[in-house]
Amino acid sequence: MSLFRIFDISGSALHAQSVRLNTTASNMANIDSISSSTGATYRARQPIFSAQLDAARDEVTGVRVLGIVESQTPLRREHRPDHPLADADGYVNLPNVNPVEEMANMISASRSYQSNVEVLNTSKQMMMRTLALGE
């Protein structure tokens, strides 16, 4: 594997972790959004990643974001009869976002992002040292 391919692999990982961080931020931003119907209530979202493979060389060439899926966990319901969006029974629908899970996702994505930045910096230093050998 050449050092140039490392930049492609780490770049794809940076993109994937950026998508993960954005999805987590969206989930956290909508954690308290209230709705009167289950169809209009925000649902937690998670990105789906897949390894990019080069079949000819039988090696991994990066990571790809396949898409973002909504959680199928049941929505939370709270009894708030005085709320303007409450249904006939006095319940409002809240998103199925778990703040502890989202914080763990945020920390994990942030650490993965930092690790890939470090891979890029180390690769750049190795290339610079290789070029300095000719001096």
C-alpha positions as CSV (number, residue, x, y, z in Angstrom):
1,M,0.0,0.0,0.0
2,S,1.4,3.4,-1.0
3,L,1.4,6.3,1.4
4,F,-0.9,8.2,-1.1
5,R,-3.6,5.6,-0.5
6,I,-3.4,6.3,3.2
7,F,-4.7,9.8,2.5
8,D,-7.7,8.4,0.6
9,I,-8.5,5.9,3.4
10,S,-8.2,8.5,6.2
11,G,-10.1,11.1,4.2
12,S,-13.0,8.7,3.7
13,A,-12.9,7.9,7.5
14,L,-12.9,11.6,8.3
15,H,-16.0,12.1,6.1
16,A,-17.8,9.2,7.7
17,Q,-17.1,10.4,11.2
18,S,-18.2,13.9,10.2
19,V,-21.5,12.4,9.1
20,R,-21.8,10.6,12.3
21,L,-21.1,13.7,14.3
22,N,-23.7,15.7,12.3
23,T,-26.3,12.9,12.8
24,T,-25.6,12.9,16.6
25,A,-25.9,16.7,16.7
26,S,-29.2,16.5,14.9
27,N,-30.4,13.9,17.4
28,M,-29.3,16.0,20.4
29,A,-30.9,19.1,18.9
30,N,-34.3,17.4,18.6
31,I,-34.3,15.6,21.9
32,D,-37.1,17.7,23.3
33,S,-39.1,18.4,20.2
34,I,-42.8,17.6,20.9
35,S,-45.4,16.4,18.5
36,S,-49.1,15.5,18.6
37,S,-48.8,12.6,16.2
38,T,-46.5,9.6,16.0
39,G,-45.9,10.3,12.3
40,A,-44.6,13.8,12.8
41,T,-42.4,13.0,15.8
42,Y,-38.6,13.1,15.2
43,R,-36.9,9.7,15.4
44,A,-33.3,9.1,16.3
45,R,-31.1,8.6,13.2
46,Q,-27.9,6.6,12.8
47,P,-25.5,6.4,9.9
48,I,-24.6,3.0,8.3
49,F,-21.0,2.5,7.3
50,S,-19.5,0.0,4.9
51,A,-15.9,-0.9,4.1
52,Q,-14.9,0.0,0.5
53,L,-13.1,-2.9,-1.0
54,D,-10.8,-3.1,-4.1
55,A,-11.6,-6.6,-5.3
56,A,-8.7,-6.7,-7.8
57,R,-6.2,-6.1,-5.0
58,D,-8.3,-7.7,-2.2
59,E,-7.8,-4.8,0.2
60,V,-9.8,-2.2,2.0
61,T,-9.7,1.2,0.3
62,G,-11.7,3.2,2.8
63,V,-15.1,3.6,4.4
64,R,-18.4,4.6,2.8
65,V,-21.6,6.0,4.3
66,L,-24.4,3.8,2.9
67,G,-27.1,6.0,4.3
68,I,-28.8,7.1,7.5
69,V,-31.6,5.1,9.1
70,E,-34.2,6.0,11.6
71,S,-34.4,4.1,14.9
72,Q,-37.3,1.7,15.3
73,T,-37.3,2.1,19.1
74,P,-40.8,3.2,20.4
75,L,-41.3,6.9,20.9
76,R,-41.6,8.3,24.4
77,R,-45.0,9.5,25.5
78,E,-45.6,11.9,28.4
79,H,-48.7,12.9,30.1
80,R,-49.0,16.7,29.6
81,P,-52.7,17.6,29.4
82,D,-52.0,21.3,29.5
83,H,-49.6,21.3,26.5
84,P,-51.2,22.6,23.3
85,L,-50.0,19.6,21.2
86,A,-51.4,17.0,23.6
87,D,-53.8,14.4,22.1
88,A,-57.3,13.7,23.4
89,D,-55.9,11.7,26.3
90,G,-53.4,14.4,27.3
91,Y,-50.3,12.8,26.0
92,V,-47.6,14.2,23.8
93,N,-45.0,12.3,21.7
94,L,-41.3,12.8,22.3
95,P,-38.4,11.5,20.2
96,N,-36.8,8.2,20.9
97,V,-33.4,9.8,21.4
98,N,-31.4,8.4,24.3
99,P,-29.0,11.2,25.5
100,V,-26.5,8.8,27.1
101,E,-26.3,6.8,23.8
102,E,-25.9,10.0,21.8
103,M,-23.1,11.3,24.1
104,A,-21.3,8.0,23.7
105,N,-21.7,8.2,19.9
106,M,-20.4,11.8,20.0
107,I,-17.3,10.9,22.0
108,S,-16.6,7.8,19.9
109,A,-16.9,9.7,16.6
110,S,-14.8,12.6,17.9
111,R,-12.0,10.2,19.0
112,S,-12.2,8.3,15.7
113,Y,-11.9,11.7,13.8
114,Q,-8.9,12.7,16.0
115,S,-7.2,9.3,15.3
116,N,-7.6,9.7,11.6
117,V,-6.2,13.2,11.7
118,E,-3.2,11.8,13.5
119,V,-2.8,9.1,10.8
120,L,-2.8,11.9,8.2
121,N,-0.2,13.9,10.1
122,T,2.0,10.9,10.6
123,S,1.8,9.9,7.0
124,K,2.7,13.5,5.9
125,Q,5.7,13.5,8.3
126,M,6.9,10.2,6.8
127,M,6.6,11.5,3.3
128,M,8.5,14.7,4.2
129,R,11.2,12.6,5.8
130,T,11.4,10.4,2.7
131,L,11.8,13.5,0.5
132,A,14.5,14.9,2.9
133,L,16.6,11.7,2.3
134,G,17.7,13.1,-1.1
135,E,19.2,16.2,0.4
